[in-house]
Amino acid sequence: MAETILVIDEGTTSTRAMLFALEGRCLGCAQRELTQHYPAPGLVEHDAAEIWQRTLECTREMVDLAGGAERVAAIGITNQRETIVFWDKNTGEPLAPAIVWQDRRTADLCAALKEQSHEPAVQAKTGLLLDPYFSASKIGWALGNWPQLREAGDRLAVGTVESWLVWKLTGGLHITDATNASRTALMAIGSGGWDDGLLALFGVPRGVLPEIVDCAGRFGETNLFGAAIPICGLAGDQQAATIGQACLEPGDTKATYGTGAFVLTATGTALPTSRNRLLATVAWQLGGQRHYALEGSVFVAGSLIKWLRDDLGMLASAGESEALARSVPDNGGVYLVPALSGLGAPWWRPDARGAISGLSFSARRAHIVRAALEAQAHQTHDLKTAFAGDGCDWTRLRIDGGMAANDWLAQDLADMLDVEVERPAFVETTAIGAAMLAGVGAGLFNSLADAAALRGETRVFRPGLGENQRQARLDGWSQAMQAVLG
Ligand code: ADP
């Protein structure tokens, strides 16, 4: 009997497969690191063949744990978004490196399009901005610069990471789900189809792209594990986390603190527009109906702690940051603006660089580490202001991601945002969201609301900081930020 759901979570730095019992208990996890390729400053590539090999290994382990493919009811896939893969339809082999979402090679191209005043139309159609972050300019660049892609002609297939994995799992199904498609800047998010004007603007032929489908359904089967397993759920990682946090009603908001930080507020079935440089994106699509979200993407979150640990040697482990932050009564006037790879929402300043301000001889390592953690609440507060300006203020925040394990950080978020912060006991919400979609797609649940019980228990952090102290922190951050923004 098929009593489990298998989730493939293909992240930026690692690939995982996880096995869930139908009531949501996690039965096991297999994980493999992915090699990061940095061929030149600003360039970030992955080897799509490695992504597939690691995925296959992890998935095999979880199928074995389940006791065979016949015991797996459905596969759900969630993935790093925007990263783009190029492969040969005949051989199923990659034709070029995958260009990763962090890659900035198309900064000049995007700046030129902005200069030519294309941004308002791009934003109106896609909900996105003209930034190298999104896939479209990366695809256009690759077609213009990698001759093997042009030479491949009709054999060329292009897709985001879930699209690549579905192709490999099924042996040739070329689909993408609406959430992943909404991050390419080639889909008109109001209609849910590829847009001819955008395809022409970025120089992408329609024929290389996959068909856009729902996030749940019976999309195809994989026969690689001994018996057929249907693939029933697909969503980009941040959308999957939104679903996994049960942010299903308009106003429900989650923030994921991993390498970067990504905040999404569900806005319902009406297409949102932002006047504050937030992104409008597809939260999920079921039965052809799209539910939308506003999104604020912050590029540097956990990577700041990693940098303090690995490059500056200030921390023995990421977890040590919590004890260090607690070891001092306040930040001692030190602020850290983590613009190490520019600033994302709501500033969108790729040229900005980070700063540590307010240093004196009394500043200790603990103050700098505390400032690094405090920066997360401040960046999130800046987003909250932008969301409020767009008519989507938050009354509560649901958090997850590797950094959310830090209790001090969770409390600081509650204090600075002045809202309750809720953290599930099982923080792998991205995988839960993919399992929920796969469960709905396989007919095990009637709706996402039915599947939401998979989220489990939560812990709440309540705001407790005095208003004067809170305002002093906000003012200190605002000054530090002004210096960085110039
Ligand atoms: P991703 O999915 O983006 O690879 P994760 O969600 O696994 O990232 O989170 C890992 C990040 O969280 C790392 O950058 C690490 O520095 C940071 N991190 C992990 N544990 C803690 C902690 N206890 N306190 C602060 N940061 C942490």
Residues whose N, C-alpha, C, O or C-beta is under 5 A from the ligand:
A	BS01	ADP	G11 T13 Y257 G258 T259 G260 G302 S303 I305 K306 A318 G319 S321 G401 G402 M403 A405 N406
